[in-house]
């Protein structure tokens, strides 16, 4: 059997027995993409990225969707990525995925004129202390997180009163990975973070993510809520410009933006690997996405 498109997921989402809301959303999203691709005459199948029994040379393209365990298994995923990219065409490409995995990519976008959240990178092996770092930067309320991460892994809100309590975990983390420190963005809590979906360079829809009361993380893993959102022309242009600033045009992107402490639109993150794209909120986007992929398939 040969395929045009393999939709990449992780093993827990292949024929799950217990369906919570989280898993149901994953299945709904994948079904929308698969049905729209199949409606265009393409042969499609969902496969876990780490399925050793699958022959990747039997598909023309492999489309990343819910491969949400990759950052917990990064060495294994990295090796798989290197091998499979030689056997089929990845969407998005291996090159852009490797670039996007490490949040140092924000510096590249900044050089291209994209306004990013103010960020200080702490490289692996650094011996600096959190208190010293805050004094050097002149920052009081901050957010610390790894440069390679997802789902708010090891993301901490810091201030002058709790620096000492986080020093041990910071020193443990910095031995093995680079970290990043950013001023706490009050508008993300007050107004939320906007996720803009862009396919093949064109904006389709957006959602507004709001943290639950008392928290600063907008991810639904931590009780955040998602709402439909209609962006203005300036926000749409900003999102599309973020995607155009990439080293190559990605087939899909989620551009997370917010209003920074100075009142400017800023890029929080550009998600090009396996972002949630909220097709369930705007099913027409799945059709638009499928048509863009169809144009690739010969």
Residue frames relative to the residue before (quaternion, step in Angstrom):
aa qw qx qy qz dx dy dz
X 1.0000 0.0000 0.0000 0.0000 0.00 0.00 0.00
X 0.1175 -0.7763 0.6163 0.0614 3.57 -0.97 0.90
X 0.2115 -0.7890 0.5706 0.0841 3.55 -1.15 0.63
X 0.4450 -0.6435 0.5459 0.3000 3.50 -1.29 0.40
X 0.8096 0.0489 0.0324 0.5840 3.54 0.94 -0.98
X 0.1203 -0.7253 0.6711 0.0956 3.52 -1.07 0.83
X 0.2602 -0.7391 0.6022 0.1529 3.57 -0.85 1.00
X 0.2642 -0.8014 0.5230 0.1200 3.56 -0.51 1.22
X 0.0373 0.7716 -0.6324 0.0576 3.53 -0.93 0.99
X 0.4619 -0.6276 0.5016 0.3757 3.59 -1.15 -0.50
X 0.7293 -0.5043 0.2489 0.3898 3.52 -1.21 0.62
X 0.6444 0.5552 -0.3353 0.4051 3.62 0.94 -0.79
X 0.7062 0.4379 -0.2626 0.4905 3.60 1.22 -0.39
X 0.5437 0.5614 -0.4175 0.4635 3.57 1.28 0.26
X 0.8374 -0.1571 0.0490 0.5213 3.57 -0.51 1.24
X 0.0848 0.8229 -0.5563 0.0784 3.63 0.69 0.99
X 0.4183 -0.7091 0.5145 0.2399 3.56 -1.07 0.77
X 0.7713 0.2710 -0.1396 0.5587 3.57 0.91 -0.94
X 0.1376 -0.8258 0.5462 0.0270 3.56 -0.53 1.20
X 0.0532 -0.7583 0.6493 0.0244 3.55 -0.49 1.18
X 0.7296 -0.4218 0.2908 0.4531 3.58 -1.27 0.09
X 0.6210 0.5666 -0.3298 0.4297 3.56 1.01 -0.85
X 0.7025 0.4486 -0.2616 0.4866 3.58 0.84 -1.01
X 0.6132 0.5501 -0.3492 0.4466 3.57 1.01 -0.74
X 0.6439 0.5227 -0.3247 0.4547 3.58 0.96 -0.78
X 0.6225 0.5333 -0.3331 0.4659 3.58 1.03 -0.79
X 0.6847 0.4902 -0.2840 0.4584 3.57 0.88 -0.98
X 0.6265 0.5314 -0.3334 0.4625 3.59 1.04 -0.76
X 0.6560 0.5183 -0.3082 0.4539 3.57 0.92 -0.95
X 0.6866 0.4818 -0.2867 0.4628 3.58 0.84 -0.99
X 0.6406 0.5317 -0.3265 0.4476 3.57 1.00 -0.80
X 0.6343 0.5286 -0.3336 0.4548 3.58 0.97 -0.79
X 0.6662 0.4858 -0.3013 0.4789 3.57 0.94 -0.87
X 0.6834 0.5021 -0.2986 0.4379 3.58 0.83 -0.99
X 0.6757 0.5005 -0.3066 0.4461 3.60 0.84 -0.91
X 0.6647 0.4930 -0.3088 0.4688 3.58 0.99 -0.77
X 0.6317 0.5085 -0.3311 0.4824 3.59 1.07 -0.66
X 0.6740 0.4952 -0.2915 0.4643 3.57 0.93 -0.90
X 0.6132 0.5574 -0.3432 0.4423 3.59 1.10 -0.67
X 0.6784 0.4532 -0.2776 0.5073 3.57 1.26 -0.41
X 0.6221 -0.5967 0.3174 0.3951 3.56 1.30 0.31
X 0.5126 0.6528 -0.4191 0.3680 3.58 1.21 0.27
X 0.3962 -0.6861 0.5581 0.2467 3.57 -1.16 0.69
X 0.0085 -0.8363 0.5399 -0.0951 3.54 -0.53 1.26
X 0.0479 0.7748 -0.6298 0.0259 3.56 -1.18 0.67
X 0.3534 -0.6999 0.5764 0.2302 3.56 -1.20 0.60
X 0.0277 0.7941 -0.6033 0.0689 3.57 -0.90 1.01
X 0.4637 -0.6391 0.5292 0.3106 3.56 -1.09 0.69
X 0.5516 -0.6567 0.3985 0.3251 3.58 -0.85 0.94
X 0.7398 0.4044 -0.2250 0.4884 3.60 1.10 -0.64
X 0.3504 0.7424 -0.4944 0.2858 3.60 1.21 0.47
X 0.2824 -0.8055 0.5022 0.1383 3.58 -0.25 1.29
X 0.6522 0.5444 -0.3159 0.4225 3.58 1.17 -0.46
X 0.6263 0.5612 -0.3473 0.4149 3.59 1.20 -0.32
X 0.3300 -0.7274 0.5750 0.1771 3.54 -1.03 0.92
X 0.2904 -0.8133 0.4823 0.1471 3.57 -0.24 1.28
X 0.5710 0.5831 -0.3934 0.4233 3.58 1.21 -0.20
X 0.6105 0.5779 -0.3481 0.4150 3.59 1.25 -0.20
X 0.7125 0.3767 -0.2719 0.5259 3.59 1.23 0.09
X 0.4888 -0.6660 0.4787 0.2973 3.56 -1.06 0.74
X 0.8078 0.0683 0.0119 0.5854 3.55 1.00 -0.91
X 0.1452 -0.7431 0.6434 0.1129 3.53 -1.26 0.54
X 0.1806 -0.8205 0.5418 0.0261 3.53 -0.61 1.27
X 0.3424 -0.7541 0.5252 0.1954 3.59 -0.58 1.13
X 0.0339 0.7690 -0.6381 0.0165 3.53 -0.98 0.92
X 0.8581 -0.0640 0.0511 0.5069 3.63 -0.32 -1.13
X 0.2203 0.7603 -0.5712 0.2171 3.59 0.67 1.13
X 0.1401 0.8831 -0.4371 0.0977 3.52 0.96 0.95
X 0.6056 0.5297 -0.3817 0.4550 3.60 1.21 0.24
X 0.4029 0.7601 -0.4555 0.2292 3.59 1.25 -0.05
X 0.6990 0.4796 -0.3000 0.4375 3.63 0.92 -0.82
X 0.6302 0.4944 -0.3429 0.4906 3.59 1.24 -0.23
X 0.7524 0.2753 -0.1514 0.5790 3.57 1.30 -0.37
X 0.1084 0.8805 -0.4604 0.0321 3.53 1.14 0.67
X 0.6435 0.5086 -0.3666 0.4391 3.70 0.79 -0.73
X 0.6601 0.4953 -0.2979 0.4798 3.57 1.00 -0.85
X 0.6594 0.5106 -0.3013 0.4622 3.56 0.95 -0.90
X 0.6466 0.5357 -0.3186 0.4398 3.58 0.95 -0.85
X 0.6541 0.4967 -0.3039 0.4828 3.56 0.99 -0.86
X 0.6373 0.5228 -0.3165 0.4694 3.59 0.98 -0.87
X 0.6410 0.5438 -0.3162 0.4398 3.56 0.95 -0.91
X 0.6557 0.5201 -0.3026 0.4561 3.56 0.95 -0.89
X 0.6955 0.4788 -0.2734 0.4608 3.57 0.94 -0.92
X 0.7289 0.4610 -0.2541 0.4377 3.56 0.73 -1.09
X 0.6029 0.5718 -0.3639 0.4209 3.59 1.08 -0.59
X 0.6500 0.4892 -0.3095 0.4923 3.57 1.26 -0.32
X 0.6977 0.4775 -0.2570 0.4682 3.57 1.28 -0.30
X 0.7873 0.0370 -0.0096 0.6153 3.58 1.21 -0.47
X 0.5243 -0.6144 0.4765 0.3472 3.59 -1.28 0.07
X 0.2580 -0.7899 0.5434 0.1192 3.55 -0.70 1.12
X 0.1296 -0.7591 0.6353 0.0581 3.52 -1.15 0.82
X 0.4528 -0.3574 -0.7737 0.2619 1.55 -0.79 2.37
X 0.7047 -0.5027 0.3046 0.3973 3.57 -1.28 0.34
X 0.6505 -0.5019 0.3951 0.4109 3.55 -1.30 0.38
X 0.6508 0.5426 -0.3273 0.4182 3.59 0.90 -0.90
X 0.7214 0.4279 -0.2634 0.4766 3.57 0.83 -0.93
X 0.5902 0.5538 -0.3659 0.4595 3.59 1.15 -0.53
X 0.6737 0.4839 -0.3027 0.4694 3.60 0.86 -0.92
X 0.6276 0.5248 -0.3306 0.4705 3.58 1.06 -0.70
X 0.7336 0.4549 -0.2268 0.4510 3.57 0.94 -0.97
X 0.5293 0.6450 -0.4055 0.3733 3.59 1.20 -0.44
X 0.7582 0.3240 -0.1579 0.5433 3.57 0.96 -0.92
X 0.4115 -0.7642 0.4450 0.2206 3.56 -0.62 1.15
X 0.3785 0.6733 -0.5149 0.3719 3.56 1.19 0.38
X 0.4884 0.6633 -0.4330 0.3660 3.60 1.24 -0.30
X 0.5444 0.6285 -0.3972 0.3884 3.59 1.17 -0.51
X 0.6260 0.5384 -0.3369 0.4525 3.57 1.09 -0.69
X 0.6235 0.5325 -0.3339 0.4649 3.59 1.06 -0.74
X 0.6696 0.4893 -0.3008 0.4709 3.58 0.95 -0.87
X 0.6157 0.5463 -0.3475 0.4491 3.57 1.04 -0.74
X 0.6428 0.5233 -0.3156 0.4620 3.58 1.03 -0.79
X 0.6796 0.4616 -0.2755 0.4992 3.58 1.24 -0.50
X 0.6512 -0.5701 0.2967 0.4035 3.56 1.27 0.31
X 0.4947 0.6421 -0.4402 0.3863 3.59 1.26 0.23
X 0.3616 -0.7309 0.5381 0.2134 3.56 -0.85 1.00
X 0.0888 -0.8140 0.5741 0.0067 3.58 -0.55 1.19
X 0.6282 -0.4747 0.4317 0.4400 3.52 -1.33 0.14
X 0.5390 -0.6190 0.4552 0.3451 3.58 -0.93 0.88
X 0.0177 0.8348 -0.5395 0.1082 3.57 -0.65 1.15
X 0.1078 -0.7468 0.6517 0.0767 3.54 -1.14 0.77
X 0.2420 -0.7838 0.5591 0.1206 3.58 -0.73 1.08
X 0.1623 -0.7555 0.6295 0.0809 3.55 -1.02 0.92
X 0.2923 -0.8117 0.4794 0.1612 3.56 -0.32 1.23
X 0.6566 -0.5222 0.3824 0.3873 3.53 -1.24 0.60
X 0.7868 0.3069 -0.2415 0.4779 3.56 -0.96 0.89
X 0.4356 0.6958 -0.4645 0.3320 3.59 1.25 -0.03
X 0.2968 -0.7667 0.5454 0.1633 3.56 -1.13 0.69
X 0.4102 0.7360 -0.4574 0.2844 3.59 1.26 0.12
X 0.3788 -0.7099 0.5513 0.2204 3.56 -1.14 0.67
X 0.6327 -0.5554 0.3815 0.3817 3.57 -1.18 0.57
X 0.6548 0.5148 -0.3225 0.4497 3.60 0.92 -0.86
X 0.6478 0.5158 -0.3041 0.4710 3.55 0.98 -0.90
X 0.6474 0.5351 -0.3069 0.4477 3.56 0.99 -0.89
X 0.6802 0.4847 -0.2884 0.4681 3.59 0.90 -0.90
X 0.6380 0.5160 -0.3261 0.4694 3.57 1.05 -0.75
X 0.6464 0.5349 -0.3070 0.4492 3.56 0.99 -0.87
X 0.7422 0.4107 -0.2145 0.4843 3.57 0.94 -0.93
X 0.3686 -0.7387 0.4841 0.2901 3.57 1.17 -0.51
X 0.4789 0.6564 -0.4365 0.3864 3.57 1.20 0.55
X 0.2824 -0.7626 0.5597 0.1593 3.57 -1.10 0.72
X 0.7870 0.1579 -0.0692 0.5924 3.60 0.57 -1.17
X 0.0648 0.8237 -0.5533 0.1060 3.57 -0.62 1.13
X 0.2744 -0.7032 0.6197 0.2147 3.53 -1.42 0.07
X 0.1655 -0.7799 0.6015 0.0513 3.54 -0.88 1.06
X 0.1630 0.7844 -0.5877 0.1126 3.60 -0.94 0.85
X 0.5800 -0.5886 0.4257 0.3688 3.60 -1.19 0.42
X 0.5401 -0.6149 0.4665 0.3355 3.56 -1.24 0.46
X 0.7279 0.2325 -0.1841 0.6182 3.57 1.23 -0.41
X 0.3228 0.7493 -0.5020 0.2868 3.56 -0.30 1.22
X 0.0247 -0.7714 0.6340 0.0488 3.51 -1.38 -0.06
X 0.8191 0.2222 -0.1768 0.4985 3.56 -1.27 0.45
X 0.6077 -0.6053 0.3281 0.3958 3.57 1.10 0.83
X 0.1975 0.7897 -0.5495 0.1883 3.62 1.05 0.74
X 0.8497 -0.0379 -0.0203 0.5255 3.57 -0.90 1.01
X 0.3779 0.6820 -0.5233 0.3440 3.55 0.84 1.04
X 0.0062 -0.8352 0.5447 -0.0755 3.55 -0.57 1.20
X 0.3165 -0.7113 0.5959 0.1970 3.53 -1.10 0.78
X 0.1081 -0.8275 0.5510 0.0008 3.55 -0.63 1.18
X 0.0448 0.7580 -0.6508 0.0023 3.53 -1.32 0.46
X 0.7426 -0.4384 0.2661 0.4307 3.56 -1.27 0.20
X 0.6810 0.5144 -0.2870 0.4350 3.58 1.12 -0.58
X 0.7872 0.3303 -0.1822 0.4879 3.63 1.08 -0.53
X 0.3453 0.7722 -0.4841 0.2239 3.62 1.22 0.10
X 0.6693 0.5158 -0.3120 0.4344 3.58 0.87 -0.90
X 0.6647 0.5158 -0.3143 0.4398 3.59 1.00 -0.76
X 0.7177 0.4053 -0.2544 0.5060 3.60 1.18 -0.41
X 0.4357 0.7306 -0.4468 0.2769 3.60 1.24 -0.10
X 0.6565 0.5251 -0.3221 0.4354 3.58 0.91 -0.86
X 0.6908 0.4585 -0.2945 0.4753 3.60 0.79 -0.93
X 0.6128 0.5447 -0.3503 0.4529 3.60 1.05 -0.69
X 0.6801 0.4841 -0.2947 0.4651 3.59 0.87 -0.93
X 0.6291 0.5219 -0.3354 0.4683 3.60 1.08 -0.66
X 0.6790 0.5002 -0.2869 0.4544 3.57 0.95 -0.89
X 0.6985 0.5073 -0.2922 0.4115 3.58 0.81 -0.99
X 0.5318 0.6080 -0.4099 0.4237 3.60 1.22 -0.31
X 0.8031 0.3344 -0.1293 0.4759 3.56 0.97 -0.91
X 0.8227 0.0843 -0.0142 0.5621 3.60 1.13 -0.45
X 0.5381 -0.5980 0.4869 0.3403 3.54 -1.28 0.46
X 0.1902 -0.7719 0.6002 0.0888 3.54 -1.15 0.70
X 0.2075 -0.7596 0.5999 0.1416 3.55 -1.31 0.24
X 0.1748 -0.7721 0.6071 0.0690 3.53 -1.10 0.84
X 0.0242 -0.8009 0.5976 -0.0281 3.56 -0.90 0.96
X 0.5411 -0.5746 0.4793 0.3838 3.59 -1.11 0.54
X 0.5240 -0.6233 0.4690 0.3420 3.57 -1.01 0.75
X 0.2613 -0.7795 0.5563 0.1212 3.55 -0.78 1.09
X 0.3153 -0.8051 0.4760 0.1608 3.56 -0.19 1.30
X 0.6410 0.5499 -0.3398 0.4138 3.60 1.03 -0.64
X 0.5607 0.5807 -0.4050 0.4293 3.59 1.15 -0.42
X 0.6711 0.4596 -0.2882 0.5053 3.57 1.08 -0.73
X 0.7240 0.4637 -0.2514 0.4445 3.57 0.87 -0.96
X 0.8222 0.2229 -0.0759 0.5182 3.58 0.94 -0.92
X 0.5121 -0.6531 0.4152 0.3726 3.59 1.22 -0.34
X 0.4196 -0.6613 0.5632 0.2634 3.51 -1.43 0.01
X 0.2961 -0.7670 0.5491 0.1499 3.58 -0.92 0.95
X 0.1622 -0.7601 0.6224 0.0927 3.56 -0.93 0.94
X 0.1295 -0.7985 0.5877 0.0141 3.54 -0.66 1.22
X 0.2356 -0.7820 0.5647 0.1189 3.58 -0.74 1.07
X 0.0236 -0.7995 0.5979 -0.0527 3.56 -0.79 1.13
X 0.0681 -0.8064 0.5875 -0.0051 3.57 -0.69 1.14
X 0.8403 -0.0488 -0.0224 0.5394 3.54 -0.78 1.14
X 0.7497 -0.4220 0.1996 0.4691 3.56 1.05 0.85
X 0.7066 0.4462 -0.2553 0.4863 3.59 1.26 -0.17
X 0.4443 -0.6934 0.5104 0.2476 3.57 -0.89 0.99
X 0.1369 -0.7971 0.5828 0.0795 3.58 -1.05 0.79
X 0.8020 -0.1628 0.1535 0.5539 3.60 0.77 -0.95
X 0.2084 -0.7787 0.5828 0.1026 3.53 -1.30 0.27
X 0.1337 -0.7451 0.6420 0.1219 3.52 -1.36 0.34
X 0.3264 -0.7077 0.5922 0.2049 3.52 -1.29 0.46
X 0.1584 -0.7905 0.5883 0.0627 3.56 -0.77 1.09
X 0.0729 -0.8075 0.5853 -0.0117 3.55 -0.78 1.07
X 0.4381 -0.6970 0.5088 0.2517 3.56 -0.91 0.97
X 0.5252 -0.6079 0.4762 0.3576 3.55 -1.14 0.55
X 0.6777 -0.4984 0.3507 0.4114 3.56 -1.22 0.48
X 0.8158 0.2520 -0.1996 0.4808 3.55 -0.87 0.98
X 0.6998 0.3979 -0.2672 0.5298 3.59 1.28 -0.06
X 0.3436 -0.7379 0.5407 0.2122 3.57 -1.27 0.28
X 0.6081 0.5519 -0.3462 0.4536 3.61 1.29 -0.16
X 0.3215 -0.7892 0.4963 0.1658 3.56 -0.69 1.10
X 0.4830 0.6858 -0.4379 0.3235 3.62 1.22 -0.25
X 0.5246 -0.6484 0.4495 0.3198 3.57 -1.03 0.79
X 0.4986 0.6412 -0.4229 0.4018 3.59 1.27 -0.30
X 0.7659 0.3191 -0.1582 0.5353 3.57 1.15 -0.65
X 0.7066 -0.5001 0.2567 0.4297 3.55 1.14 0.65
X 0.4103 0.7101 -0.4744 0.3198 3.58 1.25 0.19
X 0.2905 -0.7560 0.5630 0.1644 3.57 -1.21 0.53
X 0.2931 -0.7542 0.5709 0.1394 3.55 -1.22 0.63
X 0.0540 -0.8051 0.5902 -0.0238 3.56 -0.92 0.98
X 0.5477 -0.5773 0.4781 0.3718 3.58 -1.14 0.56
X 0.0397 -0.8090 0.5861 -0.0207 3.54 -1.05 0.76
X 0.1911 -0.7618 0.6088 0.1119 3.57 -1.00 0.86
X 0.2416 -0.8074 0.5214 0.1341 3.60 -0.29 1.20
X 0.4658 -0.6448 0.5166 0.3168 3.54 -1.25 0.37
X 0.7284 -0.4523 0.2939 0.4225 3.56 -1.29 0.25
X 0.6374 0.5381 -0.3281 0.4433 3.58 1.02 -0.77
X 0.6582 0.5025 -0.3031 0.4717 3.57 1.00 -0.82
X 0.6401 0.5198 -0.3228 0.4647 3.59 1.00 -0.81
X 0.6604 0.5047 -0.3057 0.4644 3.57 0.90 -0.91
X 0.6293 0.5332 -0.3299 0.4592 3.57 0.98 -0.84
X 0.6740 0.5020 -0.2984 0.4524 3.60 0.86 -0.97
X 0.6818 0.4780 -0.2945 0.4690 3.59 0.87 -0.90
X 0.6359 0.5227 -0.3290 0.4628 3.60 1.06 -0.68
X 0.5893 0.5612 -0.3627 0.4541 3.59 1.11 -0.65
X 0.6821 0.4824 -0.2818 0.4718 3.56 0.92 -0.93
X 0.6631 0.5088 -0.3033 0.4577 3.60 0.98 -0.83
X 0.6342 0.5466 -0.3245 0.4401 3.58 1.20 -0.48
X 0.4909 0.6597 -0.4292 0.3735 3.60 1.27 -0.15
X 0.6301 -0.5637 0.3834 0.3718 3.57 -1.21 0.50
X 0.7532 0.0174 -0.0544 0.6553 3.55 1.30 -0.36
X 0.5489 -0.6275 0.4307 0.3457 3.57 -1.12 0.59
X 0.2988 -0.7646 0.5391 0.1882 3.62 -0.59 1.07
X 0.5493 -0.6051 0.4600 0.3471 3.56 -1.16 0.58
X 0.7923 0.0362 -0.0064 0.6090 3.57 1.06 -0.74
X 0.0387 0.7860 -0.6162 0.0313 3.53 -1.18 0.58
X 0.1501 -0.7230 0.6589 0.1437 3.51 -1.27 0.51
X 0.1542 -0.7990 0.5798 0.0401 3.52 -0.63 1.19
X 0.1488 -0.7996 0.5793 0.0542 3.57 -0.46 1.22
X 0.0120 0.8196 -0.5684 0.0710 3.56 -0.58 1.20
X 0.0412 -0.7786 0.6259 0.0196 3.55 -1.29 0.34
X 0.4760 -0.6092 0.5294 0.3494 3.54 -1.32 0.07
X 0.3212 -0.7933 0.4841 0.1818 3.58 -0.48 1.17
X 0.7476 -0.4290 0.2754 0.4256 3.56 -1.32 0.09
X 0.6788 0.4517 -0.2816 0.5058 3.58 1.28 -0.31
X 0.5804 -0.6299 0.3552 0.3746 3.58 1.29 0.19
X 0.5662 0.5992 -0.3801 0.4193 3.59 1.25 0.33
X 0.5205 -0.5826 0.5058 0.3658 3.57 -1.20 0.54
X 0.0101 0.8066 -0.5889 0.0500 3.57 -0.81 1.01
X 0.4570 -0.6556 0.5299 0.2839 3.54 -1.22 0.57
X 0.2677 -0.7410 0.5967 0.1525 3.54 -0.86 1.01
X 0.7624 -0.1915 0.1551 0.5983 3.56 0.79 -1.09
X 0.2344 -0.7139 0.6380 0.1686 3.52 -1.29 0.51
X 0.1400 -0.8318 0.5364 0.0285 3.57 -0.36 1.27
X 0.0263 0.8382 -0.5382 0.0833 3.58 -0.40 1.30
X 0.6060 0.5831 -0.3567 0.4068 3.60 1.23 0.02
X 0.7954 -0.1876 0.1866 0.5454 3.59 0.39 -1.20
X 0.1467 0.8412 -0.5133 0.0859 3.60 0.87 0.86
X 0.4749 -0.5800 0.5577 0.3563 3.52 -1.25 0.45
X 0.1799 -0.8352 0.5181 0.0402 3.56 -0.75 1.10
X 0.3593 -0.7922 0.4466 0.2092 3.59 1.29 0.15
X 0.1022 0.7967 -0.5789 0.1403 3.55 0.81 1.04
X 0.6044 0.5826 -0.3589 0.4080 3.58 1.10 -0.66
X 0.6542 0.4897 -0.3129 0.4841 3.60 1.20 -0.43
X 0.7921 0.1021 -0.0193 0.6014 3.55 1.19 -0.57
X 0.1609 -0.8535 0.4876 0.0889 3.63 0.46 1.23
X 0.5610 0.6142 -0.3954 0.3894 3.59 1.13 -0.56
X 0.6044 0.5764 -0.3543 0.4206 3.59 1.13 -0.62
X 0.6023 0.5557 -0.3582 0.4473 3.60 1.09 -0.63
X 0.6397 0.5074 -0.3161 0.4831 3.57 1.08 -0.71
X 0.6328 0.5223 -0.3214 0.4727 3.58 0.98 -0.85
X 0.6519 0.5221 -0.2947 0.4643 3.56 0.98 -0.95
X 0.6613 0.5177 -0.3036 0.4501 3.58 0.90 -0.96
X 0.6552 0.5111 -0.3128 0.4600 3.58 0.96 -0.83
X 0.6290 0.5260 -0.3355 0.4638 3.58 1.04 -0.73
X 0.6560 0.4892 -0.3054 0.4868 3.60 1.03 -0.79
X 0.6089 0.5718 -0.3426 0.4300 3.58 0.99 -0.84
X 0.6492 0.5332 -0.3158 0.4410 3.57 1.00 -0.77
X 0.6278 0.5279 -0.3312 0.4664 3.58 1.25 -0.37
X 0.6789 0.5324 -0.2848 0.4178 3.54 0.99 -0.90
X 0.2230 -0.7885 0.5654 0.0941 3.56 -0.69 1.12
